[in-house]
Amino acid sequence: MKHTRRSFLTSTAVAGTLLASSRRAFAANERIGVAVIGVRGMGFNHAKWMAARPDAQVVAVCDVDEAVRDRAARAVNDATSATPKLVADFRRVLDDSAVSAVVIATPHHWHTPIAIRAMQAGKDVYVEKPASHVFREGRLLVDAAQKYKRVVQHGTQMRSSEVTAKAAEVLKSGILGEVKMTKAWNIQRHKHEPPLPDAPVPAGVDYDMWLGPAPKRPFNPHRFHSYWQWLRDYGNGDLGNDGVHDVDMARFGLGVTTHPVRITSHGSKIALTGEREYPDNMMVAYHYAEGKVLLYEDRGWSPYHLYGVDSGNAFYGTEGWMLFSRRGFFQVFLGEKEEAGPSMGKSGRVGQPAPDHLGNFLDCVRTRQQTHADAQTAHLTCALVHLGEIGYRLGRVLNFDPVEERILNDPEADAMLSKPYRSPWEMPKLT
């Protein structure tokens, strides 16, 4: 399951190695039955994109909010003239034999619990980023995909982007020399409203299901819909929300295929107020056993970007470096004089990678091949989110065993690789 830069390039071209499966193959012209679970934000877009595809049928849309699922159903109906089933409880989706694959776009704390149950029910899984809410969930995701022989695609869409494939060609050419360090950044200005008092649960919302494995708490508008990502019970802050895309590309550029061995984090709140449990600025350094380094920085209060890019990467090689952005371009600078090398210019986005990423998932559901962002790829990237967060919270350097997947000589930190789950939503055993 380990991936090298060469294997990534191969998977970009031919979608990887064949996965064994007890499941029947789909005919080339057969539509795959899909259910989208969580359809307010990115899930709403996924439902529309899936509905527009000739090789997929959106069988069901699932959400705990009646108004949200009704809106998504109307969008699917507008695209296909067919009305999907409206489902409040995701377990009814997993019971549906017409559903072969699920797209999970819920709050983060539900990603892996639903994904594991879906794989156990024989469904293939597209799970939005980050695939795991805590580190141990990522390992369970990998183990479940292997055990149940399921196709998994992680919602890091740049793995299916044209600009990433072109940048991979530059990396493979060797003109940068050996890439020894990468830096990822996510810089934008957030706004947070002041705290609000608890309130009655809105009509048509199953709030207990929304909480799921998270601790029981009264309903509050800031713990629902758009604000949950700033609270640890449900989200992963900037690093795990938007920054995970950039960290994923930094890991791709560095070419590492294991976990880091040392993690140093710093973060604080220097500008933003309001209800949030994550810092508004963060810097993390990940050191790998082979001597390579991955750096991450975010500034959630600043409109001033790095190299003119709000979200980007720098790949530093021994002979040159590459400025890469998921906004759709890269530029190469060679030698001490930083002479210009290959470039895609600054023409904005190169297409929309998300539909292509969904297309790669559907192709792999049909062929049983490996996706561009499989469970192992997801775990290695999401691990950076979780280790960076633990280091920040404890304020000390973490020494990590990448084979045993544990934090060394620090029981408090090691315990934070997992979390408790509210009954009856304990993580299912892989039987």
C-alpha positions in Angstrom: 0.0 0.0 0.0 3.0 2.3 0.1 3.2 5.0 -2.5 6.2 6.6 -4.2 6.3 9.6 -6.5 6.7 7.1 -9.4 3.7 5.2 -8.3 1.7 8.4 -8.1 2.6 9.3 -11.6 1.6 5.8 -12.7 -1.7 6.1 -11.0 -2.3 9.5 -12.6 -1.9 7.9 -16.0 -3.6 4.5 -15.5 -5.4 4.7 -12.1 -3.0 2.4 -10.2 -3.0 -1.3 -9.4 -6.0 -3.6 -9.6 -7.9 -4.2 -6.4 -9.3 -7.7 -5.7 -13.1 -7.6 -5.2 -15.9 -10.1 -4.7 -18.2 -7.6 -6.2 -19.5 -7.9 -9.7 -18.0 -5.6 -12.4 -20.2 -2.9 -13.8 -20.8 -2.8 -17.6 -19.3 0.1 -19.3 -22.7 1.8 -19.9 -24.2 0.9 -16.5 -25.0 3.7 -14.1 -23.7 3.4 -10.6 -26.2 4.0 -7.8 -24.8 6.7 -5.5 -26.1 8.2 -2.3 -24.7 11.6 -1.0 -24.6 11.9 2.8 -24.4 15.5 4.0 -25.7 17.8 1.3 -25.4 21.3 2.7 -22.0 22.5 1.4 -19.6 20.5 -0.7 -22.1 17.6 -0.6 -24.6 19.8 -2.4 -22.1 20.3 -5.2 -21.2 16.6 -5.3 -24.9 15.7 -5.6 -25.3 18.1 -8.6 -22.1 16.9 -10.3 -23.1 13.3 -9.8 -26.6 13.9 -11.1 -25.1 15.4 -14.3 -22.9 12.4 -15.0 -24.2 9.8 -17.5 -22.5 7.0 -15.5 -24.1 7.7 -12.1 -27.5 7.8 -10.7 -28.1 9.7 -7.4 -30.4 7.3 -5.7 -30.6 9.1 -2.4 -29.7 12.3 -0.7 -29.2 12.1 3.1 -29.0 14.9 5.7 -30.2 15.5 9.2 -31.8 18.8 8.1 -35.0 18.4 6.2 -34.6 21.8 4.5 -31.1 21.0 3.3 -32.0 17.6 1.9 -35.1 19.0 0.1 -32.9 21.7 -1.5 -30.4 19.0 -2.7 -33.2 16.8 -4.0 -34.5 19.7 -6.1 -31.1 20.3 -7.6 -30.8 16.6 -8.5 -34.3 16.6 -10.0 -33.4 19.7 -12.1 -30.4 17.9 -13.5 -32.1 14.5 -14.2 -35.9 14.9 -14.0 -35.7 12.1 -11.4 -36.3 12.6 -7.7 -33.9 10.8 -5.3 -35.0 9.3 -2.1 -34.9 11.7 0.9 -33.2 10.1 3.9 -32.6 11.5 7.4 -30.7 8.5 8.9 -27.6 7.4 6.9 -28.1 3.8 8.1 -31.1 3.6 5.7 -28.8 4.4 2.9 -26.5 1.6 3.9 -29.4 -0.8 3.9 -30.4 0.2 0.3 -29.3 -2.4 -2.2 -29.7 0.2 -5.0 -26.8 2.1 -3.5 -23.4 0.9 -4.6 -21.3 3.9 -3.5 -21.7 6.7 -1.0 -20.3 10.2 -1.0 -19.7 11.5 2.6 -19.6 15.2 3.1 -20.8 15.6 6.7 -18.9 17.4 9.5 -15.5 15.9 10.1 -16.5 13.9 13.3 -18.8 11.8 11.2 -16.5 11.0 8.3 -14.8 7.8 9.4 -17.7 6.4 11.5 -19.9 6.5 8.4 -17.2 5.4 6.0 -16.4 2.3 8.1 -20.0 1.3 8.4 -20.5 1.9 4.6 -17.6 -0.4 3.8 -19.0 -3.1 6.1 -22.3 -2.8 4.2 -20.5 -3.4 0.9 -20.4 0.2 -0.3 -17.5 2.0 -2.0 -16.7 5.3 -0.4 -15.8 8.8 -1.4 -15.1 10.7 1.8 -14.5 14.4 2.1 -11.4 15.8 3.7 -10.1 15.2 6.2 -11.0 11.6 6.0 -10.3 11.2 9.8 -11.2 13.3 12.8 -8.3 11.9 14.9 -5.3 9.9 13.9 -6.5 6.4 14.8 -9.5 6.7 12.5 -7.1 7.0 9.6 -5.6 3.6 10.4 -9.0 2.1 10.7 -10.0 3.5 7.3 -6.9 1.8 5.7 -7.6 -1.5 7.4 -11.3 -1.5 6.5 -10.6 -0.8 2.9 -8.2 -3.7 2.8 -10.4 -6.1 4.8 -13.6 -5.4 2.9 -12.0 -4.8 -0.5 -13.6 -1.4 -0.9 -12.7 1.5 -3.2 -11.9 4.7 -1.2 -11.4 8.1 -2.6 -10.3 11.0 -0.3 -11.7 14.5 -1.2 -8.3 16.0 -1.9 -9.3 16.9 -5.4 -5.9 18.2 -6.5 -4.8 14.6 -6.9 -7.0 14.6 -10.0 -6.1 18.0 -11.3 -4.3 18.8 -14.6 -1.9 21.2 -12.9 -0.8 18.5 -10.5 -0.2 16.0 -13.3 1.9 18.6 -15.1 3.8 19.4 -12.0 4.4 15.7 -11.5 6.1 15.6 -14.9 8.5 18.4 -13.8 9.3 16.6 -10.6 10.0 13.3 -12.5 12.2 15.1 -14.9 14.8 15.8 -12.2 15.4 19.4 -13.1 14.8 20.5 -9.5 17.4 18.0 -8.3 16.3 16.3 -5.1 13.4 17.9 -3.4 14.5 18.2 0.2 11.9 20.6 1.7 8.4 21.7 0.9 6.3 24.4 2.4 2.5 24.6 2.3 0.5 27.7 3.3 -3.1 28.7 3.6 -3.7 32.4 4.2 -7.1 34.1 4.3 -9.1 36.5 6.4 -11.8 34.8 8.5 -14.5 36.5 10.4 -16.1 35.1 13.6 -19.3 36.3 15.1 -19.6 36.7 18.9 -20.9 33.8 20.8 -24.6 33.1 20.8 -26.8 31.6 23.6 -28.2 28.1 23.3 -31.4 27.8 21.4 -34.2 25.4 20.6 -33.5 22.8 17.8 -34.8 24.1 14.5 -37.8 22.4 13.0 -36.9 19.5 10.7 -33.5 18.9 12.3 -32.4 15.7 13.9 -29.8 17.3 16.2 -29.0 14.1 18.2 -28.0 12.4 14.9 -26.0 15.5 13.9 -24.0 15.2 17.2 -23.6 11.4 16.7 -20.4 10.3 18.3 -19.7 13.8 19.7 -20.5 14.7 23.4 -24.1 15.6 24.2 -24.6 19.3 24.3 -27.5 21.7 23.9 -28.2 23.1 20.4 -26.3 26.2 19.5 -26.2 28.0 16.1 -22.4 28.1 16.5 -22.2 24.4 16.8 -24.2 23.8 13.7 -23.8 24.2 10.0 -21.0 26.7 9.1 -19.4 27.2 12.5 -18.7 23.6 13.6 -15.2 23.4 11.9 -13.8 25.7 14.6 -14.7 23.4 17.5 -12.7 20.3 18.3 -15.7 18.0 18.9 -16.6 18.3 15.2 -13.9 19.9 13.1 -10.1 20.3 12.7 -9.6 24.0 12.3 -7.7 25.7 9.4 -5.1 22.9 9.1 -7.7 20.2 8.7 -10.3 22.3 6.8 -8.7 24.1 3.9 -5.0 23.6 4.8 -5.2 19.8 4.3 -5.3 20.4 0.5 -2.0 22.3 0.7 -0.4 19.8 3.1 -1.4 17.0 0.7 0.3 18.7 -2.2 3.4 19.4 -0.1 3.6 15.8 0.8 3.2 14.9 -2.9 6.0 17.3 -3.9 8.3 15.9 -1.2 7.7 12.4 -2.3 7.5 10.9 1.2 5.6 7.6 1.7 5.6 7.3 5.5 4.9 9.4 8.6 7.3 12.0 10.0 9.5 11.2 13.0 9.5 14.6 14.6 6.8 17.3 14.8 7.1 20.8 16.1 4.1 23.1 16.2 3.3 26.6 17.2 0.0 28.5 17.2 -1.8 31.3 19.0 -4.7 33.7 18.8 -3.5 37.2 17.9 -6.4 38.8 15.9 -9.6 36.9 15.7 -12.3 36.8 18.4 -15.4 34.8 18.7 -16.1 31.2 19.6 -13.3 29.1 18.2 -11.0 26.5 19.8 -8.3 26.6 17.2 -5.5 29.2 16.7 -5.8 31.9 14.1 -2.2 31.4 13.1 -0.2 28.2 13.0 3.3 27.0 12.0 4.2 23.3 11.9 7.5 21.6 10.9 7.5 17.8 10.1 10.9 16.1 9.9 11.2 12.8 8.1 13.7 10.0 8.8 15.3 10.4 5.4 16.2 14.0 6.3 13.4 15.8 4.4 11.3 18.5 5.9 7.7 19.6 5.3 6.6 23.0 6.6 3.1 24.4 7.0 1.8 27.9 7.8 -1.6 29.4 8.1 -2.8 32.9 8.9 -6.6 33.1 9.3 -6.6 36.8 10.0 -4.5 38.2 7.1 -5.4 39.3 3.5 -1.6 39.4 2.6 -0.5 36.3 0.7 2.8 34.4 0.2 4.3 34.7 -3.3 0.9 36.3 -4.2 -1.0 33.1 -3.5 -3.5 32.5 -0.7 -3.1 28.7 -0.9 0.1 27.3 -2.3 3.3 25.3 -2.0 7.0 25.7 -2.6 8.9 22.6 -3.5 12.6 23.3 -2.8 15.1 21.1 -4.7 18.9 21.0 -4.8 18.9 22.5 -8.3 15.8 24.7 -8.3 12.4 25.2 -6.8 8.8 25.2 -7.9 6.0 27.6 -6.9 2.8 25.5 -7.0 -0.8 26.6 -6.4 -4.1 24.7 -6.4 -5.4 27.9 -7.9 -4.2 26.4 -11.2 -0.6 27.2 -12.0 3.1 26.4 -11.2 6.3 28.2 -12.0 9.9 26.8 -11.9 13.0 28.7 -10.9 16.4 27.1 -11.6 19.9 27.6 -10.2 21.4 30.4 -8.0 20.1 33.1 -10.4 16.6 31.5 -10.2 16.2 31.5 -14.0 12.7 30.7 -15.2 11.9 27.1 -16.1 8.7 25.4 -17.2 5.5 27.2 -16.3 1.8 27.0 -16.7 1.5 30.8 -16.3 -0.9 32.5 -14.0 -4.2 32.1 -15.9 -6.2 31.1 -12.9 -7.7 27.6 -12.3 -7.0 24.9 -14.8 -10.5 23.4 -15.0 -12.4 22.2 -11.9 -10.6 19.2 -10.3 -13.6 18.1 -8.2 -15.7 16.6 -11.0 -12.6 14.8 -12.3 -11.9 13.5 -8.9 -15.5 12.1 -8.6 -15.1 10.7 -12.1 -11.9 8.9 -11.1 -13.8 7.5 -8.1 -16.6 6.2 -10.3 -14.1 4.7 -12.8 -12.5 2.8 -10.0 -15.8 1.6 -8.6 -16.4 0.1 -12.0 -12.9 -1.3 -12.6 -11.8 -2.0 -9.0 -8.6 -0.1 -9.6 -6.8 2.2 -7.1 -8.1 5.8 -6.9 -5.9 8.8 -7.1 -6.3 9.5 -3.3 -6.9 6.1 -1.7 -7.2 5.3 2.0 -3.4 5.0 2.5 -2.8 8.3 0.8 -5.5 9.9 2.9 -4.1 8.5 6.1 -0.6 9.8 5.5 -1.9 13.3 4.7 -4.5 13.5 7.5 -1.9 12.3 10.0 -0.1 15.6 9.5 -3.2 17.4 10.5 -3.6 15.4 13.7 0.1 15.4 14.7 0.3 19.1 14.1 -2.7 19.7 16.3 -1.5 17.6 19.1 1.9 19.3 19.1 0.2 22.7 19.2 -2.2 21.8 22.1 0.6 20.3 24.2 3.3 22.9 23.3 6.1 20.4 23.0 8.0 18.5 20.3 6.5 15.1 19.4 8.7 12.1 18.5 6.8 9.7 16.4 7.3 6.0 15.5 6.0 5.8 11.9 5.9 2.0 11.9 4.1 1.4 15.2 2.2 4.7 14.7 2.6 6.0 18.2 4.1 9.0 20.0 7.2 8.0 21.9 7.9 8.7 25.6 4.8 10.9 25.9 1.7 9.0 27.2 -0.5 12.1 27.2 0.3 12.9 23.6 -0.1 9.3 22.5 -3.6 9.1 24.1 -4.6 12.1 21.9 -4.2 10.0 18.8 -7.7 8.7 19.6 -10.8 9.9 21.3 -13.9 8.7 23.1 -17.2 8.1 21.2 -20.7 8.7 22.5 -22.8 5.6 22.7 -24.2 4.0 20.5 -21.7 5.5 18.0 -18.6 3.7 19.1 -16.3 2.9 16.2 -17.3 -0.5 14.8 -14.9 -3.4 15.1 -13.5 -4.8 11.8 -14.9 -8.3 11.9 
